[in-house]
């Protein structure tokens, strides 16, 4: 209950106290110096090569009996237009699950492990003289669990001789991104850091860093090709860089909702908490829905 109070009630109270004026919007425009209900798309566009982003879809590892199922969404709830400025800020919430599945005959997909992510986000957007600056700060919780698909009933034992561990973390996650005008907003570069203020197991690192780049180009109406790369610096049993590359085609408006048909390459420590100290390298293909 304390965690829920910190993550939701306090930020909302602070946001309402920040402005004496509250109004409902029509469309995407905001009156200056006005706090209002957010409208339209997310202020901070989700990062393509970052796992912990709002999307829904499936990625199947090539040559391996493993699928990743993403189900989640982020919503901007309140928006604030700064007076006499182009800057806008929003307050929103996140609810995701990242699930590892194994395939079996007759279209059965038992769940091996699942990670639950929820929290709040603060977002900022401002047009500068040479491009667009956006930023996001999230206060979030992640917990991970083995599920029935990780248990071998015939042997009465956990698969891979790997029993469940307690994996839970509460953290601050900040990122700033920039889209230069000279590239007509077709390129976005970003960098950020994550600080874990509470974590189990205790041996996990408290600080992680990441940086990435995205590029896209329109090849037809409502059809874009893109490539994205993110590197994450972290230490588990050793200091290493986790690499994630995604290449694909987006059907739909680039800035809005749509369907991504993509392939990806992953190398580094697993994104799933129950496998936090396991290194993986794989190619995957599938689809992701930008919500």
LUMDREN-921410 format. One line per field, with one value per residue (C-alpha): chain; residue in one letter; x, y, z; residue number from 0. Coordinates in Angstrom, 3 decimals. Layout:
N
chain	[A:...]
resn	[A:...]
x	[X:...]
y	[Y:...]
z	[Z:...]
resi	[NUM:...]
END
This chain:
291
chain	[A:A:A:A:A:A:A:A:A:A:A:A:A:A:A:A:A:A:A:A:A:A:A:A:A:A:A:A:A:A:A:A:A:A:A:A:A:A:A:A:A:A:A:A:A:A:A:A:A:A:A:A:A:A:A:A:A:A:A:A:A:A:A:A:A:A:A:A:A:A:A:A:A:A:A:A:A:A:A:A:A:A:A:A:A:A:A:A:A:A:A:A:A:A:A:A:A:A:A:A:A:A:A:A:A:A:A:A:A:A:A:A:A:A:A:A:A:A:A:A:A:A:A:A:A:A:A:A:A:A:A:A:A:A:A:A:A:A:A:A:A:A:A:A:A:A:A:A:A:A:A:A:A:A:A:A:A:A:A:A:A:A:A:A:A:A:A:A:A:A:A:A:A:A:A:A:A:A:A:A:A:A:A:A:A:A:A:A:A:A:A:A:A:A:A:A:A:A:A:A:A:A:A:A:A:A:A:A:A:A:A:A:A:A:A:A:A:A:A:A:A:A:A:A:A:A:A:A:A:A:A:A:A:A:A:A:A:A:A:A:A:A:A:A:A:A:A:A:A:A:A:A:A:A:A:A:A:A:A:A:A:A:A:A:A:A:A:A:A:A:A:A:A:A:A:A:A:A:A:A:A:A:A:A:A:A:A:A:A:A:A]
resn	[X:X:X:X:X:X:X:X:X:X:X:X:X:X:X:X:X:X:X:X:X:X:X:X:X:X:X:X:X:X:X:X:X:X:X:X:X:X:X:X:X:X:X:X:X:X:X:X:X:X:X:X:X:X:X:X:X:X:X:X:X:X:X:X:X:X:X:X:X:X:X:X:X:X:X:X:X:X:X:X:X:X:X:X:X:X:X:X:X:X:X:X:X:X:X:X:X:X:X:X:X:X:X:X:X:X:X:X:X:X:X:X:X:X:X:X:X:X:X:X:X:X:X:X:X:X:X:X:X:X:X:X:X:X:X:X:X:X:X:X:X:X:X:X:X:X:X:X:X:X:X:X:X:X:X:X:X:X:X:X:X:X:X:X:X:X:X:X:X:X:X:X:X:X:X:X:X:X:X:X:X:X:X:X:X:X:X:X:X:X:X:X:X:X:X:X:X:X:X:X:X:X:X:X:X:X:X:X:X:X:X:X:X:X:X:X:X:X:X:X:X:X:X:X:X:X:X:X:X:X:X:X:X:X:X:X:X:X:X:X:X:X:X:X:X:X:X:X:X:X:X:X:X:X:X:X:X:X:X:X:X:X:X:X:X:X:X:X:X:X:X:X:X:X:X:X:X:X:X:X:X:X:X:X:X:X:X:X:X:X:X]
x	[0.000:2.884:4.343:1.001:0.659:4.120:3.710:0.265:-1.354:1.534:2.487:-1.127:-1.565:1.665:0.634:-2.711:-1.036:1.386:-1.260:-4.298:-6.102:-7.586:-9.502:-10.566:-8.904:-10.424:-7.806:-4.092:-3.792:-3.284:-4.075:-0.998:-0.403:-3.172:-3.330:-5.607:-6.427:-3.877:-5.058:-3.604:-0.421:2.193:4.343:7.504:7.539:8.553:12.117:12.240:15.220:14.394:12.642:10.773:8.412:4.636:3.827:2.010:3.348:5.413:9.079:10.120:13.766:15.138:16.154:15.075:11.895:11.367:8.861:8.601:5.090:4.733:1.455:1.361:0.433:1.345:-1.121:-0.544:-3.136:-2.493:-0.764:0.673:1.486:4.197:3.317:4.878:6.829:6.634:7.333:4.754:4.872:2.693:2.061:1.177:1.181:2.727:1.512:3.476:4.162:7.095:6.495:8.762:6.905:7.888:6.168:4.615:2.483:-1.157:-0.533:0.237:2.500:3.272:4.579:8.150:8.705:6.877:7.980:5.504:6.242:4.138:4.692:4.271:6.073:6.829:7.437:8.760:8.830:10.300:11.215:14.688:16.276:17.954:15.630:13.200:14.124:12.102:12.711:11.087:11.450:9.794:9.295:8.601:8.426:9.400:8.946:9.689:8.311:8.643:5.302:3.961:5.732:9.067:8.116:8.606:5.711:7.211:10.404:8.798:11.534:12.174:13.456:17.160:17.757:16.870:14.434:12.676:14.489:13.036:13.559:12.098:13.262:11.992:13.831:14.146:14.636:15.535:16.223:16.696:16.325:17.058:15.868:17.978:16.167:18.934:17.871:14.193:13.319:14.190:16.911:16.659:19.590:19.184:20.967:19.762:20.395:18.527:18.980:17.615:16.703:15.476:16.404:16.387:18.742:20.899:23.902:22.336:23.893:22.219:23.120:22.747:23.437:22.077:22.290:20.794:19.969:16.978:16.564:13.596:12.553:9.186:9.001:5.275:2.184:1.841:4.833:8.291:11.515:13.558:16.593:17.295:20.150:20.529:23.510:23.069:26.029:25.500:27.320:26.048:28.975:31.055:30.726:29.370:27.301:23.930:23.195:19.759:19.195:15.820:15.186:11.737:8.865:6.113:2.621:0.828:1.747:5.323:4.392:1.184:-0.251:0.767:2.124:5.855:7.041:10.572:13.643:15.982:19.372:20.002:23.254:23.866:22.308:18.671:15.879:13.886:14.499:14.471:17.356:19.117:22.581:22.222:23.797:21.906:22.560:19.789:17.997:14.225:11.428:7.880:5.565:4.966:2.006:2.641:-0.231]
y	[0.000:2.393:1.678:2.343:5.617:6.786:5.689:7.096:9.364:11.678:12.515:13.235:15.516:17.328:17.732:19.265:21.611:22.836:24.852:26.853:26.211:22.913:22.460:19.761:19.686:19.354:17.925:18.132:21.841:23.087:26.499:28.231:27.702:25.107:21.693:19.412:15.846:14.540:13.924:12.106:10.046:9.611:12.697:10.550:8.105:4.591:3.523:0.839:-1.155:-0.828:-3.893:-2.065:-0.109:-0.165:-2.594:-5.803:-8.567:-11.719:-12.356:-15.936:-16.887:-18.430:-22.087:-22.167:-23.231:-19.862:-17.063:-13.660:-12.306:-8.610:-7.237:-3.714:-0.090:3.394:6.248:9.973:11.096:14.791:17.438:20.853:23.577:25.903:29.622:31.538:28.472:25.492:23.074:20.496:18.029:15.015:12.574:8.996:5.369:2.097:-1.508:-4.234:-7.950:-9.639:-13.349:-16.197:-19.082:-22.544:-24.116:-27.584:-29.650:-28.789:-25.045:-25.253:-22.507:-23.104:-20.063:-20.442:-17.058:-13.759:-10.265:-7.684:-3.973:-1.074:2.510:6.156:8.359:12.055:13.278:16.492:17.860:21.089:22.387:23.912:26.017:22.961:20.087:18.368:17.497:14.918:13.324:10.775:9.842:6.662:5.453:1.756:-1.714:-4.997:-8.485:-11.800:-15.308:-18.823:-20.279:-23.797:-24.171:-24.151:-27.190:-30.762:-32.820:-36.108:-35.494:-33.499:-30.927:-27.444:-27.467:-26.827:-27.513:-23.866:-23.245:-19.894:-16.986:-13.827:-11.103:-7.667:-4.125:-0.579:2.023:5.430:5.324:8.536:9.117:12.168:12.030:14.490:14.626:17.075:19.264:18.774:15.123:16.117:14.210:10.891:10.177:10.071:9.644:9.102:8.268:7.425:5.746:3.537:3.663:0.782:2.102:-1.348:-4.698:-8.461:-10.270:-7.761:-8.562:-6.909:-3.606:-0.393:1.635:0.864:3.055:2.882:4.726:4.209:5.500:5.096:5.961:5.622:6.601:6.634:4.320:4.741:6.269:4.840:2.557:3.169:1.193:1.556:0.387:0.828:-0.067:0.154:-0.656:-1.202:-1.161:-3.343:-5.582:-8.963:-11.331:-9.077:-5.710:-6.118:-4.447:-5.836:-5.261:-5.090:-4.361:-4.170:-3.821:-3.686:-2.096:-0.079:-0.056:3.086:6.621:6.785:8.987:7.117:3.655:0.924:-2.565:-3.328:-6.384:-6.867:-8.948:-8.451:-9.472:-9.750:-10.441:-10.112:-10.867:-11.950:-9.391:-11.868:-11.548:-15.285:-15.599:-12.410:-14.040:-15.976:-14.642:-15.152:-14.572:-15.028:-13.732:-13.302:-12.450:-11.378:-8.414:-5.646:-3.288:0.356:1.243]
z	[0.000:0.737:-2.693:-4.400:-2.497:-3.565:-7.188:-7.841:-5.259:-4.376:-7.996:-8.946:-5.940:-6.808:-10.452:-9.512:-7.028:-9.708:-11.571:-10.432:-13.739:-14.873:-18.111:-20.516:-23.936:-27.351:-29.727:-29.033:-28.272:-24.731:-23.344:-21.914:-18.209:-18.075:-16.493:-18.476:-19.372:-21.889:-25.431:-28.453:-28.622:-25.895:-25.376:-25.188:-28.096:-26.871:-27.637:-30.315:-29.027:-25.325:-23.907:-21.151:-23.379:-23.971:-26.764:-27.519:-29.707:-30.118:-30.919:-31.691:-31.245:-34.427:-33.967:-30.317:-28.575:-26.937:-27.543:-25.925:-25.458:-24.602:-23.271:-21.953:-22.337:-21.176:-20.906:-20.473:-17.948:-17.274:-19.378:-18.488:-21.025:-19.767:-20.048:-22.965:-24.055:-26.410:-23.563:-22.484:-19.578:-18.876:-16.060:-16.987:-15.907:-17.148:-16.893:-18.755:-18.688:-20.448:-20.707:-21.814:-23.478:-24.692:-27.672:-27.567:-29.909:-30.648:-30.263:-26.556:-25.185:-21.500:-19.633:-18.403:-16.740:-16.494:-15.474:-14.196:-14.612:-13.339:-12.280:-13.201:-15.687:-16.036:-19.595:-21.119:-24.681:-26.018:-29.467:-29.538:-32.255:-33.800:-32.982:-30.661:-27.075:-25.141:-21.760:-19.479:-15.819:-14.547:-10.987:-11.369:-9.880:-11.551:-10.140:-11.865:-11.410:-12.774:-13.873:-14.431:-17.785:-15.968:-13.880:-15.157:-13.785:-14.999:-12.995:-10.172:-10.554:-11.917:-15.482:-16.151:-12.433:-11.854:-8.974:-8.480:-6.845:-5.356:-7.963:-7.318:-7.889:-7.462:-9.476:-11.106:-14.861:-16.700:-20.399:-22.630:-26.436:-29.231:-32.861:-34.930:-37.442:-39.996:-40.343:-40.586:-37.393:-39.043:-36.447:-32.666:-30.289:-26.563:-23.336:-19.873:-16.560:-14.099:-10.320:-8.227:-4.775:-3.661:-5.182:-4.530:-4.841:-2.978:-5.179:-8.242:-9.359:-8.262:-11.343:-15.074:-18.090:-21.614:-24.910:-28.330:-31.780:-34.091:-37.772:-40.088:-43.584:-45.318:-48.319:-49.037:-47.479:-43.944:-44.463:-42.964:-42.724:-39.541:-37.618:-33.902:-31.574:-27.795:-25.576:-21.829:-19.471:-16.391:-13.973:-12.808:-12.281:-14.536:-16.224:-19.755:-22.449:-23.470:-27.173:-28.742:-32.454:-34.165:-37.915:-39.388:-41.255:-39.617:-41.101:-39.990:-39.018:-37.722:-34.785:-33.998:-33.609:-36.008:-36.620:-36.688:-38.602:-37.370:-36.749:-33.817:-32.451:-28.710:-26.871:-23.149:-19.786:-20.009:-19.662:-17.535:-13.811:-13.076:-15.567:-14.457:-14.392:-17.668:-20.854:-24.107:-27.796:-30.337:-33.409:-33.272:-35.701:-35.068:-34.769:-32.269:-31.998:-31.150:-28.867]
resi	[0:1:2:3:4:5:6:7:8:9:10:11:12:13:14:15:16:17:18:19:20:21:22:23:24:25:26:27:28:29:30:31:32:33:34:35:36:37:38:39:40:41:42:43:44:45:46:47:48:49:50:51:52:53:54:55:56:57:58:59:60:61:62:63:64:65:66:67:68:69:70:71:72:73:74:75:76:77:78:79:80:81:82:83:84:85:86:87:88:89:90:91:92:93:94:95:96:97:98:99:100:101:102:103:104:105:106:107:108:109:110:111:112:113:114:115:116:117:118:119:120:121:122:123:124:125:126:127:128:129:130:131:132:133:134:135:136:137:138:139:140:141:142:143:144:145:146:147:148:149:150:151:152:153:154:155:156:157:158:159:160:161:162:163:164:165:166:167:168:169:170:171:172:173:174:175:176:177:178:179:180:181:182:183:184:185:186:187:188:189:190:191:192:193:194:195:196:197:198:199:200:201:202:203:204:205:206:207:208:209:210:211:212:213:214:215:216:217:218:219:220:221:222:223:224:225:226:227:228:229:230:231:232:233:234:235:236:237:238:239:240:241:242:243:244:245:246:247:248:249:250:251:252:253:254:255:256:257:258:259:260:261:262:263:264:265:266:267:268:269:270:271:272:273:274:275:276:277:278:279:280:281:282:283:284:285:286:287:288:289:290]
END
